[in-house]
Amino acid sequence: MVRFIYDVRYTGRLDRPVGASFLDGVPARPALGVPTYLQLVHQVEHALRLGYLTQGDQLPRVKDVVASLSINPNTVLKAYRDLEQKGFIGSRPGQGTFVKVAPDTVGLPELTELRRTLVAGWLRDAAAAGLDEDGIVALFMSALRDFHDRPAERRPSRRDGRRRGEGVA
């Protein structure tokens, strides 16, 4: 079973694989106004998009998530049901819940390099300009919306070398 730890701030960031459950800390921020089940769903989706979870990986059993996070089993079941309706996971009776389909993603080496250049460049410049974390997120989200609003012919296309799950352990 793949295990991760989630950055407890609801920013959609998933840290590197570690020995703790990948759901640790998820409901630690109830004041954010984001339901706990949705935080669980987003965490799994981010893990899939970043290549930390791949097809065939097993998610933690409901009772293990409940025990580690001290949340209601119905919350976990609702999150898993939502992920199942989206087609990402499926249950195997007597075996557990597994990733059925992972979205296309770039290889882990490319993701690592993109993250490194983002941290060493743009994020450092934004912080040096005086933006706090919320300001950086707002600016990035605004730029991302502008990027997606551009006509398709002006947007870069996916590179041929990207394959789903490439380089993922």
NUDOMI-587363 format. One record per atom (N, C-alpha, C): residue number from 1; residue in three letters; atom name; x, y, z. Coordinates in nm, 2 decimals. Example, Ala and Ser with C-alpha at 12.3 -4.5 7.8 and 13.67 -1.06 7.14 Angstrom:
2
ATOM   seq   type   atom       c1       c2       c3
ATOM     1    ALA      N     1.32    -0.57     0.78
ATOM     1    ALA     CA     1.23    -0.45     0.78
ATOM     1    ALA      C     1.32    -0.33     0.78
ATOM     2    SER      N     1.28    -0.22     0.71
ATOM     2    SER     CA     1.37    -0.11     0.71
ATOM     2    SER      C     1.29     0.00     0.79
//
This chain:
169
ATOM   seq   type   atom       c1       c2       c3
ATOM     1    MET      N     0.08    -0.12     0.00
ATOM     1    MET     CA     0.00     0.00     0.00
ATOM     1    MET      C     0.09     0.12     0.00
ATOM     2    VAL      N     0.06     0.22    -0.08
ATOM     2    VAL     CA     0.13     0.34    -0.09
ATOM     2    VAL      C     0.09     0.43     0.02
ATOM     3    ARG      N     0.19     0.50     0.09
ATOM     3    ARG     CA     0.16     0.59     0.20
ATOM     3    ARG      C     0.22     0.72     0.17
ATOM     4    PHE      N     0.15     0.83     0.21
ATOM     4    PHE     CA     0.19     0.96     0.19
ATOM     4    PHE      C     0.16     1.05     0.31
ATOM     5    ILE      N     0.21     1.16     0.32
ATOM     5    ILE     CA     0.17     1.26     0.42
ATOM     5    ILE      C     0.13     1.39     0.35
ATOM     6    TYR      N     0.02     1.45     0.39
ATOM     6    TYR     CA    -0.03     1.56     0.32
ATOM     6    TYR      C     0.00     1.69     0.40
ATOM     7    ASP      N     0.04     1.79     0.33
ATOM     7    ASP     CA     0.06     1.92     0.40
ATOM     7    ASP      C    -0.08     1.96     0.45
ATOM     8    VAL      N    -0.09     1.99     0.58
ATOM     8    VAL     CA    -0.22     2.01     0.64
ATOM     8    VAL      C    -0.29     2.14     0.60
ATOM     9    ARG      N    -0.22     2.23     0.55
ATOM     9    ARG     CA    -0.28     2.35     0.49
ATOM     9    ARG      C    -0.35     2.31     0.36
ATOM    10    TYR      N    -0.48     2.35     0.34
ATOM    10    TYR     CA    -0.55     2.32     0.22
ATOM    10    TYR      C    -0.50     2.40     0.11
ATOM    11    THR      N    -0.39     2.35     0.05
ATOM    11    THR     CA    -0.33     2.42    -0.07
ATOM    11    THR      C    -0.32     2.33    -0.18
ATOM    12    GLY      N    -0.35     2.20    -0.16
ATOM    12    GLY     CA    -0.34     2.10    -0.27
ATOM    12    GLY      C    -0.20     2.06    -0.28
ATOM    13    ARG      N    -0.11     2.07    -0.18
ATOM    13    ARG     CA     0.02     2.02    -0.19
ATOM    13    ARG      C     0.04     1.89    -0.13
ATOM    14    LEU      N     0.10     1.80    -0.20
ATOM    14    LEU     CA     0.13     1.67    -0.15
ATOM    14    LEU      C     0.28     1.65    -0.13
ATOM    15    ASP      N     0.33     1.62    -0.01
ATOM    15    ASP     CA     0.47     1.61     0.01
ATOM    15    ASP      C     0.52     1.47    -0.04
ATOM    16    ARG      N     0.64     1.45    -0.02
ATOM    16    ARG     CA     0.71     1.33    -0.07
ATOM    16    ARG      C     0.66     1.20     0.01
ATOM    17    PRO      N     0.67     1.08    -0.05
ATOM    17    PRO     CA     0.63     0.96     0.02
ATOM    17    PRO      C     0.71     0.95     0.15
ATOM    18    VAL      N     0.64     0.91     0.26
ATOM    18    VAL     CA     0.71     0.89     0.39
ATOM    18    VAL      C     0.64     0.77     0.45
ATOM    19    GLY      N     0.67     0.74     0.57
ATOM    19    GLY     CA     0.62     0.62     0.64
ATOM    19    GLY      C     0.49     0.64     0.70
ATOM    20    ALA      N     0.43     0.76     0.70
ATOM    20    ALA     CA     0.30     0.78     0.76
ATOM    20    ALA      C     0.19     0.76     0.66
ATOM    21    SER      N     0.06     0.75     0.71
ATOM    21    SER     CA    -0.05     0.73     0.62
ATOM    21    SER      C    -0.06     0.86     0.53
ATOM    22    PHE      N    -0.10     0.84     0.40
ATOM    22    PHE     CA    -0.11     0.95     0.32
ATOM    22    PHE      C    -0.23     1.04     0.35
ATOM    23    LEU      N    -0.31     1.00     0.45
ATOM    23    LEU     CA    -0.42     1.08     0.49
ATOM    23    LEU      C    -0.39     1.15     0.62
ATOM    24    ASP      N    -0.28     1.14     0.68
ATOM    24    ASP     CA    -0.25     1.20     0.81
ATOM    24    ASP      C    -0.26     1.35     0.79
ATOM    25    GLY      N    -0.33     1.41     0.89
ATOM    25    GLY     CA    -0.34     1.56     0.90
ATOM    25    GLY      C    -0.45     1.62     0.81
ATOM    26    VAL      N    -0.52     1.54     0.73
ATOM    26    VAL     CA    -0.61     1.60     0.63
ATOM    26    VAL      C    -0.72     1.68     0.70
ATOM    27    PRO      N    -0.79     1.63     0.80
ATOM    27    PRO     CA    -0.90     1.72     0.86
ATOM    27    PRO      C    -0.85     1.81     0.97
ATOM    28    ALA      N    -0.72     1.84     0.97
ATOM    28    ALA     CA    -0.67     1.93     1.08
ATOM    28    ALA      C    -0.71     2.07     1.06
ATOM    29    ARG      N    -0.77     2.11     0.94
ATOM    29    ARG     CA    -0.80     2.24     0.91
ATOM    29    ARG      C    -0.95     2.26     0.89
ATOM    30    PRO      N    -1.04     2.22     0.98
ATOM    30    PRO     CA    -1.18     2.23     0.95
ATOM    30    PRO      C    -1.23     2.37     0.94
ATOM    31    ALA      N    -1.16     2.47     0.99
ATOM    31    ALA     CA    -1.20     2.61     0.98
ATOM    31    ALA      C    -1.19     2.66     0.84
ATOM    32    LEU      N    -1.13     2.59     0.75
ATOM    32    LEU     CA    -1.12     2.63     0.61
ATOM    32    LEU      C    -1.25     2.63     0.53
ATOM    33    GLY      N    -1.35     2.57     0.59
ATOM    33    GLY     CA    -1.48     2.56     0.52
ATOM    33    GLY      C    -1.48     2.46     0.41
ATOM    34    VAL      N    -1.38     2.37     0.41
ATOM    34    VAL     CA    -1.38     2.26     0.31
ATOM    34    VAL      C    -1.42     2.14     0.38
ATOM    35    PRO      N    -1.52     2.07     0.34
ATOM    35    PRO     CA    -1.56     1.94     0.42
ATOM    35    PRO      C    -1.45     1.84     0.42
ATOM    36    THR      N    -1.44     1.77     0.53
ATOM    36    THR     CA    -1.33     1.67     0.54
ATOM    36    THR      C    -1.33     1.57     0.43
ATOM    37    TYR      N    -1.45     1.52     0.39
ATOM    37    TYR     CA    -1.45     1.42     0.28
ATOM    37    TYR      C    -1.39     1.48     0.16
ATOM    38    LEU      N    -1.42     1.61     0.13
ATOM    38    LEU     CA    -1.36     1.67     0.01
ATOM    38    LEU      C    -1.21     1.69     0.02
ATOM    39    GLN      N    -1.16     1.72     0.14
ATOM    39    GLN     CA    -1.02     1.72     0.16
ATOM    39    GLN      C    -0.95     1.59     0.13
ATOM    40    LEU      N    -1.02     1.48     0.17
ATOM    40    LEU     CA    -0.97     1.34     0.14
ATOM    40    LEU      C    -0.97     1.32    -0.02
ATOM    41    VAL      N    -1.08     1.36    -0.08
ATOM    41    VAL     CA    -1.09     1.34    -0.23
ATOM    41    VAL      C    -0.98     1.42    -0.30
ATOM    42    HIS      N    -0.96     1.54    -0.26
ATOM    42    HIS     CA    -0.86     1.63    -0.32
ATOM    42    HIS      C    -0.72     1.57    -0.30
ATOM    43    GLN      N    -0.70     1.52    -0.18
ATOM    43    GLN     CA    -0.56     1.46    -0.16
ATOM    43    GLN      C    -0.53     1.34    -0.25
ATOM    44    VAL      N    -0.63     1.26    -0.26
ATOM    44    VAL     CA    -0.61     1.14    -0.35
ATOM    44    VAL      C    -0.59     1.19    -0.50
ATOM    45    GLU      N    -0.67     1.28    -0.54
ATOM    45    GLU     CA    -0.66     1.33    -0.67
ATOM    45    GLU      C    -0.53     1.39    -0.70
ATOM    46    HIS      N    -0.48     1.47    -0.60
ATOM    46    HIS     CA    -0.34     1.53    -0.62
ATOM    46    HIS      C    -0.23     1.42    -0.62
ATOM    47    ALA      N    -0.25     1.32    -0.54
ATOM    47    ALA     CA    -0.15     1.21    -0.54
ATOM    47    ALA      C    -0.15     1.14    -0.68
ATOM    48    LEU      N    -0.27     1.13    -0.74
ATOM    48    LEU     CA    -0.28     1.07    -0.87
ATOM    48    LEU      C    -0.21     1.16    -0.97
ATOM    49    ARG      N    -0.24     1.29    -0.97
ATOM    49    ARG     CA    -0.19     1.38    -1.07
ATOM    49    ARG      C    -0.04     1.39    -1.06
ATOM    50    LEU      N     0.02     1.38    -0.94
ATOM    50    LEU     CA     0.16     1.39    -0.92
ATOM    50    LEU      C     0.23     1.26    -0.94
ATOM    51    GLY      N     0.16     1.16    -0.96
ATOM    51    GLY     CA     0.23     1.03    -0.99
ATOM    51    GLY      C     0.26     0.95    -0.86
ATOM    52    TYR      N     0.22     1.00    -0.74
ATOM    52    TYR     CA     0.25     0.93    -0.62
ATOM    52    TYR      C     0.16     0.80    -0.61
ATOM    53    LEU      N     0.04     0.81    -0.66
ATOM    53    LEU     CA    -0.05     0.69    -0.67
ATOM    53    LEU      C    -0.06     0.65    -0.82
ATOM    54    THR      N    -0.05     0.52    -0.85
ATOM    54    THR     CA    -0.07     0.48    -0.98
ATOM    54    THR      C    -0.17     0.36    -0.99
ATOM    55    GLN      N    -0.20     0.33    -1.11
ATOM    55    GLN     CA    -0.30     0.22    -1.12
ATOM    55    GLN      C    -0.26     0.09    -1.05
ATOM    56    GLY      N    -0.35     0.04    -0.97
ATOM    56    GLY     CA    -0.32    -0.08    -0.89
ATOM    56    GLY      C    -0.28    -0.06    -0.75
ATOM    57    ASP      N    -0.25     0.07    -0.71
ATOM    57    ASP     CA    -0.21     0.10    -0.57
ATOM    57    ASP      C    -0.33     0.08    -0.48
ATOM    58    GLN      N    -0.31     0.03    -0.36
ATOM    58    GLN     CA    -0.42     0.01    -0.27
ATOM    58    GLN      C    -0.43     0.14    -0.18
ATOM    59    LEU      N    -0.55     0.18    -0.16
ATOM    59    LEU     CA    -0.58     0.29    -0.06
ATOM    59    LEU      C    -0.59     0.23     0.08
ATOM    60    PRO      N    -0.57     0.31     0.18
ATOM    60    PRO     CA    -0.59     0.25     0.32
ATOM    60    PRO      C    -0.73     0.21     0.34
ATOM    61    ARG      N    -0.75     0.11     0.42
ATOM    61    ARG     CA    -0.88     0.06     0.46
ATOM    61    ARG      C    -0.95     0.17     0.54
ATOM    62    VAL      N    -1.09     0.17     0.52
ATOM    62    VAL     CA    -1.17     0.27     0.59
ATOM    62    VAL      C    -1.14     0.27     0.74
ATOM    63    LYS      N    -1.13     0.16     0.80
ATOM    63    LYS     CA    -1.11     0.15     0.95
ATOM    63    LYS      C    -0.97     0.21     0.98
ATOM    64    ASP      N    -0.88     0.19     0.90
ATOM    64    ASP     CA    -0.74     0.25     0.93
ATOM    64    ASP      C    -0.74     0.40     0.92
ATOM    65    VAL      N    -0.81     0.45     0.82
ATOM    65    VAL     CA    -0.82     0.60     0.80
ATOM    65    VAL      C    -0.90     0.66     0.92
ATOM    66    VAL      N    -1.01     0.59     0.96
ATOM    66    VAL     CA    -1.09     0.64     1.08
ATOM    66    VAL      C    -1.00     0.64     1.20
ATOM    67    ALA      N    -0.92     0.53     1.22
ATOM    67    ALA     CA    -0.84     0.52     1.34
ATOM    67    ALA      C    -0.73     0.63     1.34
ATOM    68    SER      N    -0.67     0.65     1.23
ATOM    68    SER     CA    -0.56     0.75     1.23
ATOM    68    SER      C    -0.60     0.89     1.23
ATOM    69    LEU      N    -0.72     0.92     1.18
ATOM    69    LEU     CA    -0.77     1.06     1.17
ATOM    69    LEU      C    -0.88     1.10     1.27
ATOM    70    SER      N    -0.93     0.99     1.34
ATOM    70    SER     CA    -1.04     1.02     1.43
ATOM    70    SER      C    -1.16     1.09     1.37
ATOM    71    ILE      N    -1.20     1.03     1.26
ATOM    71    ILE     CA    -1.32     1.09     1.19
ATOM    71    ILE      C    -1.42     0.98     1.17
ATOM    72    ASN      N    -1.54     1.02     1.13
ATOM    72    ASN     CA    -1.65     0.93     1.12
ATOM    72    ASN      C    -1.63     0.84     0.99
ATOM    73    PRO      N    -1.66     0.71     1.01
ATOM    73    PRO     CA    -1.64     0.62     0.89
ATOM    73    PRO      C    -1.72     0.66     0.77
ATOM    74    ASN      N    -1.83     0.73     0.79
ATOM    74    ASN     CA    -1.92     0.77     0.68
ATOM    74    ASN      C    -1.85     0.88     0.60
ATOM    75    THR      N    -1.76     0.96     0.66
ATOM    75    THR     CA    -1.68     1.06     0.59
ATOM    75    THR      C    -1.59     0.99     0.49
ATOM    76    VAL      N    -1.52     0.89     0.54
ATOM    76    VAL     CA    -1.42     0.82     0.45
ATOM    76    VAL      C    -1.50     0.75     0.34
ATOM    77    LEU      N    -1.61     0.68     0.37
ATOM    77    LEU     CA    -1.69     0.62     0.27
ATOM    77    LEU      C    -1.74     0.71     0.17
ATOM    78    LYS      N    -1.78     0.83     0.21
ATOM    78    LYS     CA    -1.83     0.93     0.12
ATOM    78    LYS      C    -1.72     0.98     0.02
ATOM    79    ALA      N    -1.60     1.00     0.07
ATOM    79    ALA     CA    -1.48     1.03    -0.01
ATOM    79    ALA      C    -1.45     0.92    -0.11
ATOM    80    TYR      N    -1.45     0.80    -0.06
ATOM    80    TYR     CA    -1.42     0.68    -0.15
ATOM    80    TYR      C    -1.53     0.67    -0.26
ATOM    81    ARG      N    -1.65     0.69    -0.22
ATOM    81    ARG     CA    -1.77     0.68    -0.31
ATOM    81    ARG      C    -1.75     0.79    -0.42
ATOM    82    ASP      N    -1.71     0.91    -0.38
ATOM    82    ASP     CA    -1.69     1.02    -0.47
ATOM    82    ASP      C    -1.58     0.98    -0.57
ATOM    83    LEU      N    -1.47     0.93    -0.52
ATOM    83    LEU     CA    -1.36     0.89    -0.61
ATOM    83    LEU      C    -1.40     0.78    -0.70
ATOM    84    GLU      N    -1.49     0.69    -0.65
ATOM    84    GLU     CA    -1.53     0.58    -0.73
ATOM    84    GLU      C    -1.62     0.63    -0.84
ATOM    85    GLN      N    -1.71     0.72    -0.81
ATOM    85    GLN     CA    -1.80     0.78    -0.91
ATOM    85    GLN      C    -1.72     0.85    -1.02
ATOM    86    LYS      N    -1.61     0.91    -0.98
ATOM    86    LYS     CA    -1.53     0.98    -1.08
ATOM    86    LYS      C    -1.44     0.88    -1.16
ATOM    87    GLY      N    -1.45     0.75    -1.12
ATOM    87    GLY     CA    -1.38     0.65    -1.20
ATOM    87    GLY      C    -1.23     0.63    -1.16
ATOM    88    PHE      N    -1.19     0.69    -1.05
ATOM    88    PHE     CA    -1.05     0.68    -1.01
ATOM    88    PHE      C    -1.02     0.55    -0.93
ATOM    89    ILE      N    -1.11     0.51    -0.85
ATOM    89    ILE     CA    -1.09     0.39    -0.77
ATOM    89    ILE      C    -1.20     0.29    -0.78
ATOM    90    GLY      N    -1.17     0.17    -0.73
ATOM    90    GLY     CA    -1.27     0.06    -0.73
ATOM    90    GLY      C    -1.25    -0.03    -0.61
ATOM    91    SER      N    -1.35    -0.09    -0.56
ATOM    91    SER     CA    -1.34    -0.18    -0.45
ATOM    91    SER      C    -1.33    -0.32    -0.50
ATOM    92    ARG      N    -1.25    -0.40    -0.44
ATOM    92    ARG     CA    -1.25    -0.55    -0.46
ATOM    92    ARG      C    -1.29    -0.62    -0.33
ATOM    93    PRO      N    -1.41    -0.68    -0.34
ATOM    93    PRO     CA    -1.46    -0.74    -0.21
ATOM    93    PRO      C    -1.36    -0.83    -0.15
ATOM    94    GLY      N    -1.34    -0.81    -0.02
ATOM    94    GLY     CA    -1.24    -0.89     0.06
ATOM    94    GLY      C    -1.10    -0.85     0.04
ATOM    95    GLN      N    -1.07    -0.76    -0.05
ATOM    95    GLN     CA    -0.93    -0.72    -0.08
ATOM    95    GLN      C    -0.90    -0.57    -0.04
ATOM    96    GLY      N    -0.99    -0.48    -0.07
ATOM    96    GLY     CA    -0.97    -0.34    -0.04
ATOM    96    GLY      C    -1.01    -0.25    -0.16
ATOM    97    THR      N    -0.96    -0.13    -0.15
ATOM    97    THR     CA    -0.99    -0.03    -0.25
ATOM    97    THR      C    -0.87     0.00    -0.32
ATOM    98    PHE      N    -0.87     0.00    -0.46
ATOM    98    PHE     CA    -0.76     0.02    -0.54
ATOM    98    PHE      C    -0.78     0.13    -0.64
ATOM    99    VAL      N    -0.67     0.18    -0.69
ATOM    99    VAL     CA    -0.67     0.28    -0.80
ATOM    99    VAL      C    -0.70     0.21    -0.93
ATOM   100    LYS      N    -0.81     0.25    -0.99
ATOM   100    LYS     CA    -0.84     0.19    -1.12
ATOM   100    LYS      C    -0.77     0.26    -1.24
ATOM   101    VAL      N    -0.78     0.39    -1.23
ATOM   101    VAL     CA    -0.73     0.47    -1.34
ATOM   101    VAL      C    -0.66     0.59    -1.29
ATOM   102    ALA      N    -0.54     0.62    -1.34
ATOM   102    ALA     CA    -0.47     0.74    -1.30
ATOM   102    ALA      C    -0.47     0.83    -1.42
ATOM   103    PRO      N    -0.49     0.96    -1.40
ATOM   103    PRO     CA    -0.48     1.06    -1.51
ATOM   103    PRO      C    -0.34     1.06    -1.57
ATOM   104    ASP      N    -0.34     1.11    -1.70
ATOM   104    ASP     CA    -0.21     1.12    -1.76
ATOM   104    ASP      C    -0.13     1.22    -1.68
ATOM   105    THR      N     0.00     1.19    -1.66
ATOM   105    THR     CA     0.09     1.27    -1.59
ATOM   105    THR      C     0.23     1.27    -1.65
ATOM   106    VAL      N     0.31     1.36    -1.62
ATOM   106    VAL     CA     0.45     1.36    -1.67
ATOM   106    VAL      C     0.53     1.27    -1.57
ATOM   107    GLY      N     0.65     1.23    -1.61
ATOM   107    GLY     CA     0.73     1.15    -1.53
ATOM   107    GLY      C     0.78     1.22    -1.41
ATOM   108    LEU      N     0.81     1.15    -1.30
ATOM   108    LEU     CA     0.85     1.20    -1.18
ATOM   108    LEU      C     0.98     1.29    -1.19
ATOM   109    PRO      N     1.08     1.25    -1.28
ATOM   109    PRO     CA     1.19     1.34    -1.29
ATOM   109    PRO      C     1.15     1.48    -1.35
ATOM   110    GLU      N     1.06     1.48    -1.45
ATOM   110    GLU     CA     1.02     1.61    -1.50
ATOM   110    GLU      C     0.94     1.69    -1.40
ATOM   111    LEU      N     0.85     1.62    -1.32
ATOM   111    LEU     CA     0.78     1.70    -1.22
ATOM   111    LEU      C     0.88     1.75    -1.11
ATOM   112    THR      N     0.98     1.68    -1.08
ATOM   112    THR     CA     1.08     1.72    -0.98
ATOM   112    THR      C     1.15     1.85    -1.03
ATOM   113    GLU      N     1.19     1.85    -1.16
ATOM   113    GLU     CA     1.26     1.96    -1.22
ATOM   113    GLU      C     1.17     2.08    -1.23
ATOM   114    LEU      N     1.04     2.06    -1.27
ATOM   114    LEU     CA     0.95     2.17    -1.28
ATOM   114    LEU      C     0.93     2.24    -1.14
ATOM   115    ARG      N     0.92     2.15    -1.04
ATOM   115    ARG     CA     0.90     2.20    -0.90
ATOM   115    ARG      C     1.02     2.28    -0.85
ATOM   116    ARG      N     1.14     2.23    -0.89
ATOM   116    ARG     CA     1.27     2.29    -0.85
ATOM   116    ARG      C     1.28     2.43    -0.91
ATOM   117    THR      N     1.24     2.44    -1.04
ATOM   117    THR     CA     1.26     2.57    -1.11
ATOM   117    THR      C     1.15     2.67    -1.06
ATOM   118    LEU      N     1.03     2.62    -1.02
ATOM   118    LEU     CA     0.93     2.70    -0.97
ATOM   118    LEU      C     0.97     2.76    -0.83
ATOM   119    VAL      N     1.02     2.67    -0.75
ATOM   119    VAL     CA     1.07     2.72    -0.61
ATOM   119    VAL      C     1.19     2.81    -0.62
ATOM   120    ALA      N     1.29     2.77    -0.70
ATOM   120    ALA     CA     1.41     2.85    -0.71
ATOM   120    ALA      C     1.39     2.98    -0.79
ATOM   121    GLY      N     1.29     2.99    -0.87
ATOM   121    GLY     CA     1.27     3.11    -0.95
ATOM   121    GLY      C     1.15     3.19    -0.91
ATOM   122    TRP      N     1.03     3.16    -0.97
ATOM   122    TRP     CA     0.91     3.24    -0.95
ATOM   122    TRP      C     0.87     3.26    -0.81
ATOM   123    LEU      N     0.87     3.15    -0.73
ATOM   123    LEU     CA     0.82     3.16    -0.59
ATOM   123    LEU      C     0.92     3.25    -0.51
ATOM   124    ARG      N     1.05     3.23    -0.53
ATOM   124    ARG     CA     1.14     3.32    -0.46
ATOM   124    ARG      C     1.12     3.46    -0.50
ATOM   125    ASP      N     1.10     3.49    -0.63
ATOM   125    ASP     CA     1.08     3.63    -0.67
ATOM   125    ASP      C     0.95     3.69    -0.61
ATOM   126    ALA      N     0.85     3.60    -0.61
ATOM   126    ALA     CA     0.72     3.65    -0.55
ATOM   126    ALA      C     0.73     3.68    -0.40
ATOM   127    ALA      N     0.81     3.60    -0.33
ATOM   127    ALA     CA     0.83     3.62    -0.19
ATOM   127    ALA      C     0.92     3.75    -0.17
ATOM   128    ALA      N     1.02     3.76    -0.25
ATOM   128    ALA     CA     1.10     3.88    -0.24
ATOM   128    ALA      C     1.03     4.01    -0.27
ATOM   129    ALA      N     0.92     4.00    -0.35
ATOM   129    ALA     CA     0.84     4.12    -0.39
ATOM   129    ALA      C     0.75     4.15    -0.27
ATOM   130    GLY      N     0.74     4.07    -0.17
ATOM   130    GLY     CA     0.66     4.10    -0.05
ATOM   130    GLY      C     0.53     4.02    -0.05
ATOM   131    LEU      N     0.50     3.93    -0.14
ATOM   131    LEU     CA     0.38     3.85    -0.13
ATOM   131    LEU      C     0.39     3.75    -0.02
ATOM   132    ASP      N     0.28     3.73     0.06
ATOM   132    ASP     CA     0.27     3.62     0.15
ATOM   132    ASP      C     0.21     3.50     0.08
ATOM   133    GLU      N     0.19     3.39     0.15
ATOM   133    GLU     CA     0.15     3.27     0.09
ATOM   133    GLU      C     0.01     3.29     0.02
ATOM   134    ASP      N    -0.08     3.35     0.08
ATOM   134    ASP     CA    -0.21     3.38     0.02
ATOM   134    ASP      C    -0.20     3.46    -0.10
ATOM   135    GLY      N    -0.11     3.56    -0.10
ATOM   135    GLY     CA    -0.09     3.65    -0.22
ATOM   135    GLY      C    -0.03     3.57    -0.33
ATOM   136    ILE      N     0.06     3.48    -0.30
ATOM   136    ILE     CA     0.13     3.40    -0.41
ATOM   136    ILE      C     0.02     3.31    -0.47
ATOM   137    VAL      N    -0.06     3.24    -0.39
ATOM   137    VAL     CA    -0.16     3.16    -0.44
ATOM   137    VAL      C    -0.26     3.23    -0.53
ATOM   138    ALA      N    -0.30     3.35    -0.48
ATOM   138    ALA     CA    -0.40     3.43    -0.56
ATOM   138    ALA      C    -0.34     3.47    -0.69
ATOM   139    LEU      N    -0.21     3.51    -0.69
ATOM   139    LEU     CA    -0.15     3.55    -0.82
ATOM   139    LEU      C    -0.13     3.43    -0.91
ATOM   140    PHE      N    -0.09     3.32    -0.86
ATOM   140    PHE     CA    -0.07     3.20    -0.94
ATOM   140    PHE      C    -0.21     3.16    -1.00
ATOM   141    MET      N    -0.31     3.16    -0.92
ATOM   141    MET     CA    -0.45     3.11    -0.97
ATOM   141    MET      C    -0.50     3.21    -1.08
ATOM   142    SER      N    -0.47     3.34    -1.06
ATOM   142    SER     CA    -0.51     3.44    -1.16
ATOM   142    SER      C    -0.43     3.41    -1.29
ATOM   143    ALA      N    -0.30     3.39    -1.28
ATOM   143    ALA     CA    -0.22     3.36    -1.40
ATOM   143    ALA      C    -0.27     3.23    -1.47
ATOM   144    LEU      N    -0.30     3.13    -1.39
ATOM   144    LEU     CA    -0.35     3.00    -1.44
ATOM   144    LEU      C    -0.48     3.02    -1.52
ATOM   145    ARG      N    -0.57     3.10    -1.46
ATOM   145    ARG     CA    -0.70     3.13    -1.53
ATOM   145    ARG      C    -0.67     3.20    -1.66
ATOM   146    ASP      N    -0.58     3.30    -1.66
ATOM   146    ASP     CA    -0.54     3.37    -1.78
ATOM   146    ASP      C    -0.48     3.27    -1.89
ATOM   147    PHE      N    -0.40     3.18    -1.84
ATOM   147    PHE     CA    -0.33     3.08    -1.93
ATOM   147    PHE      C    -0.44     3.00    -2.00
ATOM   148    HIS      N    -0.54     2.95    -1.92
ATOM   148    HIS     CA    -0.64     2.87    -1.98
ATOM   148    HIS      C    -0.74     2.94    -2.06
ATOM   149    ASP      N    -0.75     3.07    -2.04
ATOM   149    ASP     CA    -0.84     3.16    -2.12
ATOM   149    ASP      C    -0.78     3.19    -2.26
ATOM   150    ARG      N    -0.65     3.17    -2.27
ATOM   150    ARG     CA    -0.59     3.20    -2.40
ATOM   150    ARG      C    -0.64     3.10    -2.51
ATOM   151    PRO      N    -0.64     3.15    -2.63
ATOM   151    PRO     CA    -0.68     3.06    -2.74
ATOM   151    PRO      C    -0.59     2.94    -2.75
ATOM   152    ALA      N    -0.64     2.82    -2.78
ATOM   152    ALA     CA    -0.57     2.70    -2.78
ATOM   152    ALA      C    -0.44     2.71    -2.87
ATOM   153    GLU      N    -0.45     2.78    -2.98
ATOM   153    GLU     CA    -0.33     2.79    -3.07
ATOM   153    GLU      C    -0.21     2.86    -3.01
ATOM   154    ARG      N    -0.23     2.94    -2.90
ATOM   154    ARG     CA    -0.13     3.01    -2.84
ATOM   154    ARG      C    -0.07     2.94    -2.71
ATOM   155    ARG      N    -0.14     2.83    -2.68
ATOM   155    ARG     CA    -0.10     2.75    -2.56
ATOM   155    ARG      C     0.00     2.64    -2.61
ATOM   156    PRO      N     0.11     2.62    -2.53
ATOM   156    PRO     CA     0.20     2.51    -2.57
ATOM   156    PRO      C     0.12     2.37    -2.56
ATOM   157    SER      N     0.16     2.28    -2.65
ATOM   157    SER     CA     0.09     2.15    -2.65
ATOM   157    SER      C     0.18     2.05    -2.56
ATOM   158    ARG      N     0.12     1.94    -2.53
ATOM   158    ARG     CA     0.19     1.84    -2.45
ATOM   158    ARG      C     0.31     1.79    -2.53
ATOM   159    ARG      N     0.42     1.77    -2.46
ATOM   159    ARG     CA     0.54     1.71    -2.53
ATOM   159    ARG      C     0.52     1.56    -2.56
ATOM   160    ASP      N     0.57     1.52    -2.67
ATOM   160    ASP     CA     0.55     1.38    -2.70
ATOM   160    ASP      C     0.62     1.28    -2.60
ATOM   161    GLY      N     0.72     1.32    -2.53
ATOM   161    GLY     CA     0.79     1.24    -2.43
ATOM   161    GLY      C     0.71     1.21    -2.31
ATOM   162    ARG      N     0.60     1.27    -2.28
ATOM   162    ARG     CA     0.52     1.25    -2.16
ATOM   162    ARG      C     0.44     1.12    -2.17
ATOM   163    ARG      N     0.45     1.04    -2.08
ATOM   163    ARG     CA     0.37     0.92    -2.07
ATOM   163    ARG      C     0.32     0.90    -1.93
ATOM   164    ARG      N     0.20     0.85    -1.92
ATOM   164    ARG     CA     0.14     0.83    -1.79
ATOM   164    ARG      C     0.22     0.74    -1.71
ATOM   165    GLY      N     0.25     0.79    -1.58
ATOM   165    GLY     CA     0.32     0.70    -1.49
ATOM   165    GLY      C     0.47     0.69    -1.51
ATOM   166    GLU      N     0.53     0.75    -1.62
ATOM   166    GLU     CA     0.67     0.74    -1.65
ATOM   166    GLU      C     0.75     0.78    -1.53
ATOM   167    GLY      N     0.84     0.69    -1.49
ATOM   167    GLY     CA     0.94     0.72    -1.39
ATOM   167    GLY      C     0.88     0.72    -1.25
ATOM   168    VAL      N     0.76     0.67    -1.23
ATOM   168    VAL     CA     0.70     0.67    -1.10
ATOM   168    VAL      C     0.74     0.54    -1.03
ATOM   169    ALA      N     0.78     0.54    -0.91
ATOM   169    ALA     CA     0.81     0.42    -0.83
ATOM   169    ALA      C     0.69     0.36    -0.77
//
